């Protein structure tokens, strides 16, 4: 059985690498509390070793930055960028979960910015040439914009990428059929609304919930332009 210290040494980031012993004393071998106070995301020990152990930690790093408004420590960030090609070996389902959490996080712009700065997106499905489009997404949506649902978040992403076949894109990410249908509808409503008013038939066809999400995106994209 591994000791507690050995277990903590194999954690991803220092802010996840402290614990309480049986007496209630905090064990903080890697200065995680100081990094927590400084809002700094730092890999435990050698960053290259941590990301070689599990490349999904790269996506988790972007997600933590987006969730907690943390900066990524320079050596950690350099290792994330250097090991980003390993993301191609991670199951798409696992990458989707982390990317989805990133998009739904309060500081999602920070996570996306870190991702495209590191060029990690090049190793995710259909995002290999998406740097400029993702930057445009950051430019088009106000800094305080928060997505209401995962479907709306991915719709915004697909619109920024100008994806023509929504189903093909989302199938590559191994999403559910229902998720694909809902995102496809939000994207369709948004594109329809660029030149048309919604009539009763369209409202009945798509439903108020999806229309509201599409209209929300329409307002924000138009406001930005």
N, C-alpha and C positions, 0 to 999 in steps of 0.2 A: 504493500500500500504506500502510495506517495505521501510525503509529508506535506503539511500545509504550505510551507515555503516553496516546495517543488511545484505544488499546484499553482501558487500565485505567479511563479516564474513563467508559467506557460499561458498565462492570461494574455489577452490582446493588448489592452491599453492600461496605463498606470491607474487611471481613475476606476478601473475594474479590478485592481489588484491589491486591495487591502481587505482585511477581515477582522472579526472579533475572535479572541481566544475564549476559552471556557470561563475566564474570570471577567470578561467584558473589556479586556485591554485591546486597543486597536493595533493590529499588526500591519505596518505600512513600510515594507522593505524597499519600495520603489518610488517613494515620495508622491504617491497618488493624491494625498490630501492637498499637498502644495499645488499640484497641477489642477486639481479640482477648484481650488481657490482662484487660481490664475486663469481658469477657463481655457486650459491648454490640453490638447489631445496628444499624448506621447506614447509610443509603443513601449512595451516592457522589454528591457534589455536590448538586444540587437534587433533593430526593426526588420532587417532582411530575413532573419530566422523566423520572426513572427509571421511574416507574410508568405514565406515559403511553406510554413506549417499549414496555413489555410489562407488562400488568396481572397476568400470572401471577406476577410478582415479589412481589405481595402475598401469595399463597398460599405462595410460597417463604419469605417472611419468617416466617409462622406456623410453617412446617415447621422452619426453622432454630432458632427459639426452642424448639420441642418437642424437637429433636434434640440441641441443644447446651446447653440451659438458659440461653439468653441473654435479657437484657432488650432490648426494642426502644426505641431512642432516641426521645424524645418527638416531635421534628419528623418523624421517619421514620414513627412510628405515626400521627400526625395525617394525613400524606399518604396512608398506606395506607387509612385510614378514608374520607378524602375521595374517593379514586379507586376505592373498592370497586365502585361500579356498573359499572366497566369490565370486571369479571369476567364479566359476561353476554356479552361479546363474545369471550371465550376459549373454545376448544373444550372440551367437557365432558371429553373423554379426558385432556387436559392437567391440568385441575383435579382429576380423580379421582386421577391419579398423585400429585400433591402432597398431597391430602387423605389418601390412603392411607398415604403415608410419614409424615405427621403422626401419624395414629392409631397407627402401629407404633413411633413414637419413644419413647424412655424417659421424656420429660417431656411426653407428649401433652396432659396436662391444661393445661399452660402455653400450648400452641398453641391449644387450644380456647378457653381463657379470653381470650386476645388476640383471637381471631376474633370472639367474641360481644361483647366490649367495643367493638370497631370496627364491629360489625354487618355485617361482610362476608358472613356466612352468608346474609343476605337475598338475595344475588345468585347463590346456588348452587341447583341443582335440589332442589325440595321442602324447602328449608330457610328459606324466606322468613319463616316464623312460628315458627321453632324455637328462639328465644333461651331461653325458660324450660325447654324440654325438654333442651337441651344443658347448661344449668346444672344441671339435675337429674341428668344423667349424671355430672357432676363430683362432685355431692354423694353419689351412690349408690355409686360405686366408690372404693375406698380409694386414697389418694394414691400408694401404692407398687404399684398394680395395673398389670401390663403384659400387653397382649394377646398371645396365642400365635401367632395367624395373622390375616391380613387378613380372612378370613371371620368370625372371632370378633369382631374389632373392628367390622366393619360390622353384625354381628348386634346387638351392644350398642347401637350407634347407632340402629338401627331399633327396638329395644325401647324405648329412651328416648323416641323419637318416637311410639311406639305406632302404627307403620305397620301397616295392615291388609293391603295388597297388596304383598308384598315384591318380586315380580317387576316390577311397574309402577315402583316406586321405583328399583330397580337398573337397569332398562332406560333410565331417564332419565339415568343416569350412564354409559351405554354400556358396561356391564360384560359379561363373557362369559356365555354360557348356563350353563356349569359353575359359575361363581362364584355366579350367581343361585340355582341349585339348592342349592348347599351352604349358602348363607346362609339360604335359605328353610327348610331342614331344621333348622338350628341354632335358628332362631327358633321353629319348630314344636315342637321338643323342649322348649325352655325353657317355652313356654306350656303344653304338655301336663303338664310336671312340676309346675306350680303346684298341680295338683289330683289328680295321678295318679302312681302308681309305674310305672316302666318294666317291661314284661314281656318275655319272650323274643321275642315277635313284633315289638315295637317296637325292640328291640335289633338284631334281624336287619334290620329295615326301614331303620334309619338308619346303622348301623355304629358301631363303637366310637370312632373318631376324632372324628366329629361329636358323638356323645353326650358324650364327655369335655369338649369345648369348651363345650357347652351347660350341662353340670353345673357346670363351673367358674364360668360366669356366674351360674348359679342360686345357688351358695354365696356369691358376692360380693354379689349384689343382696340376698339374704336377710340376710346379715351386716350390710349397711348399714342395712337397715330395722329 
